[in-house]
Amino acid sequence: MVLGQPLGGPRLRDTWARKETVALSPRRSIYAEARKALVVSGAALEVRALTLTNTSFDPRFGRPRTLIFGVGAAKCGTSWLNALLRSHPEIHVAHQRELHYWDVVRPPFNDKPKNHARAHLDTLERLPLWRRLARAPALRYYRAAARMRETPDMRHSNYADVLFSRYSDAPIVGEVTPAYALLGAGTYAEMASLNEDCRFIFLMRDPVDRLHSGIRHDLRKSDDGAPITEERVLAELKARLAVRDEAAMARAYYVRTLENLEAAVSQEKIHYEFFEHLFRTESIERLFGFLGVDPVETDASRKRNQGISTGAPISEAFRELAVEELDHVYRFVRDRFGDRVPERWRISYEGS
C-alpha cells in the first residue's frame, strides 16, 4: 500500500488536465467502499454515544452563536488566519495560538504540547517570588494549559477555561490549531456537538510547496546550526520515505482530513480555501461570509510565521520525489475542487 494513500487508490501518474479515472478492480473497489463506509458509520456511532453520555457539556460552549475551529493544514497560512479572525470585533479567538487540546486528549494523543507546557510551567514555578509576580499572566496561562491537557474532563470545562479566557459577549468563538488536521471523524463529531452551530475551516497549499516548507520548518527547529540547503531538505525527505515514517508525512495527506471532516460534519459547515488564494480580497470576504459577519479591512500582504528559505528554488529532484508520493492527493483535490484549484498546483505536478 502507498504510504497515506486511501485504501484501494490506484498508483497512477497522469497529466493535470486529464479527467478520466482508472477503474478499480472489483476487489479494490470493495475495499475502498468498505473503508469509506467504516469512516462514516464510525463517526455516526460516536455521535450517538456522545448524545447518550455527554448531554451536559460546559455551558460556556453554548454562549456564542457559533464555534469555529481552524483545523489546518500546517504551513498553509494558519498563523495569518488566526490573526485575521482575531482582528474582527465580532470574533473571540483563544488568547494563545494553537491550543492543542483535541490532538492531545484524543487520537493521535500528541504528547509534545503537553510536555512543552509542563516543562515551561515548571521553569516558571522555580523562579523567585518577585519574578513569578512579574510573570503572573504567563503563569496563569500555563497552569490552565497544563490542567487542560493533563486532566481532561467529559464536560471539557478545563478546555473552556482556556478557550473563553477574556471572553465578553462576541457572537463567534474559536481557535486555530493546525494539528487538528490529524483528528479522526469521531473527534470532529464531538467538537461539532459542543454548539448548535459549529464550523470548521481547512486551508490547503500545493502539496510539494507545503511539504518543502514543513521540512524546512522541522530542520530549523532541530537547531543544529547547519544551514538549511536544498540538499538537506531532499535528504530529509528521502529519510522519511525510506523508513515509511507516516507520522512525519501525515500532514501532507489532505485526503484523510477531508474524508474525516465530511464524515462527521455537513459540508455547509466546512470552509475550504487554498493558500495561494488566501490573501485575496474576495477570499477574505468569502471567509467572513461563511461565518456570517461583515468583512473588516486587513493588510493581506502581511505574512506571518514565514519559514526560512533555502535561497534557491525547490530542486527538481525534490519535486519529482514528492509528487510521486503525493500523486493521489493531487488527483483527489483536482477531482474534488476542479477549477478552484490554483494554477501553482498544476505547475508543481507537471513541472515547469
JOVEN-V525869 format. One record per pair of residues at least 24 apart in sequence whose ideal C-beta (glycine too) atoms are under 7 Angstrom apart, sorted by the first residue. I is the first residue (numbers start at 0). J is the second residue. D is the distance in whole Angstrom. If there is no record, write none. Layout:
# JOVEN-V525869
I_J_D, I_J_D
This chain:
# JOVEN-V525869
1_327_7, 2_243_6, 2_245_6, 2_248_6, 2_324_7, 3_245_6, 3_248_6, 3_249_7, 3_252_4, 4_327_5, 5_31_7, 5_34_7, 5_254_6, 5_327_7, 6_30_5, 6_31_6, 6_34_5, 7_31_3, 7_34_7, 8_327_5, 12_326_6, 14_349_6, 15_333_7, 15_345_4, 15_348_5, 15_349_6, 38_184_5, 38_258_6, 38_259_7, 38_262_5, 39_262_5, 41_184_6, 41_185_6, 42_184_4, 42_185_6, 42_188_5, 42_262_4, 42_263_4, 45_185_4, 45_188_5, 45_189_7, 46_188_5, 46_192_7, 49_188_7, 49_189_6, 49_192_5, 53_153_6, 55_154_6, 56_154_5, 56_155_6, 56_193_6, 57_154_5, 57_155_6, 57_156_4, 57_159_4, 59_159_5, 59_163_5, 60_159_6, 60_193_4, 60_194_5, 61_194_6, 63_169_6, 63_170_6, 63_171_6, 63_172_4, 64_170_4, 64_171_7, 64_196_6, 65_170_7, 65_171_5, 65_194_7, 65_196_5, 65_198_6, 65_290_7, 66_172_6, 66_173_6, 66_193_6, 66_194_4, 66_197_5, 67_171_6, 67_173_3, 67_198_5, 67_200_7, 67_290_7, 68_173_6, 68_174_7, 68_179_6, 68_190_6, 68_199_5, 69_173_7, 69_175_3, 69_200_5, 70_179_4, 70_180_5, 70_199_6, 70_200_7, 70_201_5, 71_177_4, 71_179_6, 71_180_3, 71_201_6, 71_202_7, 71_256_7, 72_177_6, 72_180_5, 72_202_6, 72_203_6, 72_204_7, 72_209_7, 72_250_6, 72_253_6, 73_177_4, 73_213_6, 73_250_5, 74_204_7, 74_209_5, 74_212_4, 74_213_5, 74_216_6, 74_306_7, 75_202_4, 75_203_6, 75_204_4, 75_209_6, 75_274_5, 76_202_5, 76_274_5, 76_277_5, 77_175_5, 77_177_5, 77_202_6, 78_303_4, 78_304_4, 79_302_7, 79_303_5, 80_175_6, 80_200_7, 80_202_7, 81_175_4, 82_303_6, 83_297_6, 84_173_6, 86_295_6, 86_297_6, 87_292_6, 87_295_5, 89_169_6, 89_170_6, 89_171_6, 89_292_5, 90_169_6, 90_171_4, 90_173_7, 91_166_5, 91_169_4, 91_171_7, 91_172_5, 92_173_6, 92_174_6, 93_161_7, 93_162_5, 93_174_4, 94_164_5, 94_165_6, 95_140_6, 96_175_7, 97_175_7, 97_176_5, 98_161_6, 98_162_7, 98_174_5, 98_176_6, 99_176_6, 99_178_6, 100_147_6, 100_148_7, 100_158_5, 101_179_6, 101_182_6, 101_186_6, 101_190_6, 102_176_7, 102_178_4, 102_179_6, 102_181_6, 102_182_6, 103_148_5, 104_148_7, 104_151_4, 105_182_7, 105_186_4, 106_183_6, 107_181_5, 109_178_6, 112_148_7, 113_148_4, 113_149_6, 116_141_6, 116_144_5, 116_145_5, 116_148_6, 117_145_5, 120_145_5, 171_290_6, 171_292_7, 180_250_6, 180_256_5, 181_249_6, 182_259_7, 183_259_6, 184_259_4, 184_262_4, 184_263_4, 187_259_6, 187_260_6, 187_263_4, 187_264_6, 188_263_4, 191_263_6, 191_264_5, 197_268_7, 198_268_5, 198_270_7, 198_290_7, 199_260_6, 199_264_6, 199_268_6, 199_269_5, 200_270_5, 201_256_6, 201_260_7, 201_269_7, 201_271_6, 202_272_5, 202_274_6, 202_277_7, 203_253_5, 203_271_7, 203_273_6, 203_274_7, 203_332_7, 204_274_4, 205_275_7, 205_343_5, 205_344_5, 205_347_5, 206_251_6, 206_321_7, 206_325_4, 206_328_5, 206_329_6, 207_313_7, 207_318_6, 207_321_5, 207_322_6, 207_347_4, 208_347_7, 209_251_6, 210_251_5, 210_321_5, 211_313_5, 211_317_6, 212_306_5, 213_250_6, 215_306_5, 215_307_6, 215_309_7, 216_306_5, 219_307_5, 227_307_6, 227_309_6, 228_309_6, 229_309_5, 229_311_5, 229_314_5, 229_317_7, 232_309_6, 232_317_6, 233_314_6, 233_316_6, 233_317_5, 236_317_6, 236_320_6, 236_321_7, 240_324_6, 251_325_6, 251_328_7, 252_328_6, 253_328_6, 253_332_6, 254_327_7, 254_328_6, 254_331_5, 273_341_5, 275_341_4, 275_343_5, 276_341_6, 315_350_7, 318_347_6, 318_350_6, 322_347_7, 322_348_6
